[in-house]
């Protein structure tokens, strides 16, 4: 059985106004763009290469890059008392920081997740993604969306083709998306992860996670 409830409608949700420039955050079968899905022997080879138990190699995995959120225009303050103005600005800044943190929390949790062990099971029908720690997901290779967290229904997930590679995309309404491209490089699993959130000052560069196959965990 699949993990989560599948659906096809787009999620909704606003990011809210914030003085976010004050905050620095550390920040398709599968259908979609790219070449047509692989089939036959090529698909079987790819699936066999990805399937297995993988252990994170922290020494060759890059840390997430930092990114900044753009300022939003705010109403001008017209106050004669400078101390009162300072206090109001400080309070507004703190409220903005808390709004940004709360608004982006679901997608940032996905972005910053670093599974120490990752189990993959891939075939023509589904991809099973089991991170440790984390929540197991079973996604259809049709590109259909599922709820990553069926209880909270805060993050959707799907798997799709990026040329001859598989990509895992997760979205938190309109509050951002994380895209992970999975491929085998010199016998190792490489996951290139990128993030997009509202009002990013500039695109954050991808960061790369490297995994070694755990032969004993097969």
C-alpha positions, -999 to 999 in steps of 0.1 A, spaced: 0 0 0 11 35 -6 22 59 21 -1 88 21 -32 98 2 -29 106 -35 -45 136 -51 -42 158 -82 -53 193 -71 -27 220 -64 -21 230 -27 -26 265 -15 -12 287 11 5 321 13 38 330 26 27 362 44 44 396 45 76 398 65 108 419 70 125 388 57 156 407 46 166 407 82 167 369 82 194 347 68 182 311 66 205 281 63 191 272 43 73 130 -149 63 77 -155 73 96 -136 61 125 -158 77 158 -163 104 175 -184 134 160 -200 137 129 -222 110 102 -224 109 77 -195 134 48 -198 119 14 -206 131 -21 -210 167 -30 -202 178 6 -197 151 11 -170 159 -22 -154 196 -13 -152 188 21 -137 164 6 -111 189 -21 -101 216 5 -96 195 27 -74 178 0 -54 195 -10 -21 206 3 13 228 34 12 250 49 40 258 87 40 294 97 35 295 129 55 331 136 44 322 140 8 287 155 12 284 193 10 267 214 37 235 232 26 244 267 12 229 298 28 204 320 11 185 352 19 149 363 15 142 396 -1 128 426 18 91 433 13 79 469 13 65 480 46 45 511 58 66 541 67 68 551 103 62 587 112 72 591 148 89 619 166 101 598 195 132 579 183 132 555 212 96 546 205 104 541 168 134 519 177 112 497 199 85 494 172 110 485 145 126 459 168 92 444 176 83 443 139 116 426 130 111 399 157 75 393 145 87 390 109 114 365 119 88 343 136 64 345 107 92 335 82 103 306 104 67 293 109 58 298 72 89 280 58 93 254 84 77 224 65 98 229 34 130 238 53 127 205 72 127 187 39 156 208 26 178 201 57 170 164 61 202 144 59 193 107 62 221 87 77 208 56 60 186 55 29 167 25 16 156 27 -21 133 2 -39 127 11 -75 108 -6 -103 85 4 -132 56 9 -109 69 27 -78 97 42 -58 100 34 -21 121 60 -2 129 51 34 152 76 51 166 72 86 155 93 104 124 102 85 91 91 71 89 63 46 73 72 12 59 50 -16 54 70 -48 39 58 -80 61 61 -111 31 77 -129 42 110 -114 11 111 -91 13 133 -60 10 119 -25 10 134 9 44 129 25 28 134 59 -8 121 57 -16 133 92 -6 169 88 -10 170 50 17 197 48 41 184 22 33 167 -12 57 144 -30 61 129 -64 88 112 -85 94 120 -122 120 116 -149 147 143 -154 161 130 -187 176 96 -178 176 103 -141 150 101 -114 139 132 -95 120 135 -62 101 167 -58 84 178 -26 62 209 -22 47 227 8 17 245 -8 30 278 -23 57 281 4 84 264 -16 97 232 -32 127 209 -28 139 189 -58 163 160 -54 179 143 -85 191 108 -79 219 92 -99 247 66 -96 282 81 -100 311 57 -99 291 32 -80 279 57 -54 245 73 -50 246 110 -56 216 132 -46 217 168 -58 192 188 -38 179 223 -47 153 245 -30 130 273 -41 110 295 -17 90 327 -21 111 359 -22 145 342 -24 171 369 -30 187 346 -56 185 309 -65 203 288 -39 230 265 -55 224 228 -51 241 208 -24 252 173 -30 248 142 -7 270 112 -14 260 76 -3 280 44 -3 262 11 -9 258 -10 22 263 -45 8 254 -61 41 221 -44 42 208 -58 9 
